[in-house]
Amino acid sequence: MDSLIHIGNGLFRAKEDIIPSFVLAKDSMGQPFFQGYGNSFYRKVPRASILIQKIPIYLGISAISIYMIFSLVGIVRTLFGKMKLMDLGIPLLPTMGTCCFITAYRLMGLTDASHKELFTSCNATSFSIFLGMLLFAIFVIVSSLLLYKRWFQLAPRWLRLLLACCNFFLCYLVALLSINGWSGVPIWMM
């Protein structure tokens, strides 16, 4: 939908519709709002409230980036015997989970564009999408458990705190994705 046609009195309709389906008005407090298809409701809010919602997401994405770098360094250190394999799992598991999630998301986009019928049954494609998105959550949780188990063996202290912050924001992303239906949803059952 590109544009709306104004009918009058704050009512609008889409070009292809006959009757108005959108309204632009003010609520009882005098604040403007926009409402349309599917009860979508939009209201102007202060920028600070939007920023407060975005900051943890950006910190979660930063945690993924930090863990990718830690994973590369950790693999080299583990190969030379300077790091325990269990400690490598803390950054490596979320990194692998992120790769699984991105691959599943990409596969979902490609399938949606060309073979939507694959979403209607449990097959290799739909199960791969389900599993890829679920593995991100599982790997982040296992990483958090590893961090908890290895907490006092990790040194220096700043490293423990950085890992804890990263895992906290990754767990936030897992919760956010789960709440919004992006974590291990069997799409063939929808």
LOMIGU-507037 format. One line per 5 residues: their letters; for each residue x, y, z of C-alpha. Coordinates in steps of 0.1 Angstrom, whole numbers. Example, Ala and Ser with C-alpha at 12.3 -4.5 7.8 and 13.67 -1.06 7.14 Angstrom:
% residues 2
as) 123/-45/78 | 137/-11/71
% end
This chain:
% residues 190
mdsli) 0/0/0 | 16/32/-12 | -9/59/-4 | -43/66/11 | -72/86/-2
higng) -87/111/21 | -125/107/24 | -131/135/50 | -132/139/87 | -99/121/92
lfrak) -111/90/74 | -89/74/47 | -92/45/23 | -67/25/3 | -67/30/-34
ediip) -81/-5/-40 | -108/-3/-12 | -143/12/-15 | -149/20/21 | -125/38/45
sfvla) -104/16/68 | -81/41/83 | -86/70/107 | -63/99/117 | -77/116/148
kdsmg) -70/129/183 | -78/109/215 | -95/124/246 | -62/139/258 | -57/157/224
qpffq) -29/134/213 | -30/124/176 | -32/87/166 | -36/66/135 | -56/34/133
gygns) -60/11/103 | -62/-25/91 | -61/-53/117 | -66/-28/146 | -31/-15/140
fyrkv) -28/15/163 | -1/42/162 | 5/70/185 | 34/95/188 | 55/88/218
prasi) 86/105/233 | 118/95/216 | 133/85/250 | 108/56/254 | 117/42/219
liqki) 154/46/227 | 149/27/260 | 134/-2/241 | 161/-2/215 | 192/0/237
piylg) 189/-36/251 | 185/-49/215 | 216/-30/203 | 235/-43/233 | 224/-78/225
isais) 237/-74/189 | 269/-59/203 | 272/-90/226 | 269/-112/195 | 297/-93/178
iymif) 319/-95/209 | 313/-132/212 | 322/-137/175 | 356/-120/182 | 361/-140/214
slvgi) 353/-172/196 | 379/-166/170 | 405/-158/196 | 393/-186/218 | 397/-212/190
vrtlf) 433/-203/185 | 440/-202/222 | 423/-236/226 | 444/-251/198 | 476/-240/216
gkmkl) 464/-254/249 | 460/-219/266 | 423/-222/270 | 400/-250/281 | 374/-263/257
mdlgi) 346/-257/282 | 356/-220/285 | 356/-217/247 | 319/-229/248 | 308/-197/265
pllpt) 314/-175/235 | 313/-202/208 | 278/-216/215 | 260/-182/211 | 281/-176/180
mgtcc) 270/-209/165 | 234/-202/176 | 235/-169/158 | 248/-186/126 | 219/-211/129
fitay) 194/-183/134 | 206/-162/105 | 207/-193/82 | 171/-203/93 | 159/-167/88
rlmgl) 175/-166/53 | 160/-200/44 | 126/-188/55 | 129/-157/33 | 139/-177/3
tdash) 112/-203/9 | 86/-176/13 | 96/-160/-20 | 95/-192/-40 | 79/-222/-23
kelft) 54/-211/3 | 38/-246/2 | 68/-260/21 | 55/-241/52 | 23/-262/53
scnat) 39/-295/63 | 68/-308/84 | 96/-313/59 | 133/-307/57 | 129/-270/49
sfsif) 103/-262/76 | 121/-283/102 | 154/-267/94 | 138/-232/100 | 123/-244/133
lgmll) 155/-260/145 | 178/-231/134 | 157/-206/154 | 154/-229/184 | 191/-236/185
faifv) 199/-199/190 | 179/-200/223 | 193/-234/234 | 229/-224/228 | 225/-191/246
ivssl) 210/-209/276 | 237/-235/276 | 263/-208/274 | 248/-190/304 | 249/-223/323
llykr) 285/-228/314 | 294/-193/325 | 276/-200/358 | 295/-233/363 | 329/-218/353
wfqla) 325/-184/370 | 352/-187/397 | 377/-204/373 | 376/-175/348 | 401/-148/353
prwlr) 405/-118/353 | 374/-104/370 | 366/-79/342 | 364/-108/317 | 337/-125/339
lllac) 318/-93/341 | 320/-88/304 | 308/-123/297 | 280/-119/322 | 268/-87/305
cnffl) 270/-104/271 | 250/-134/283 | 224/-111/300 | 217/-92/268 | 217/-124/247
cylva) 191/-139/271 | 171/-107/266 | 172/-113/229 | 161/-149/234 | 132/-137/255
llsin) 123/-110/230 | 124/-134/201 | 104/-160/220 | 77/-135/230 | 74/-124/194
gwsgv) 72/-159/180 | 107/-161/165 | 121/-189/186 | 115/-225/177 | 80/-221/163
piwmm) 68/-251/143 | 57/-231/112 | 40/-262/97 | 14/-260/125 | 4/-224/119
% end
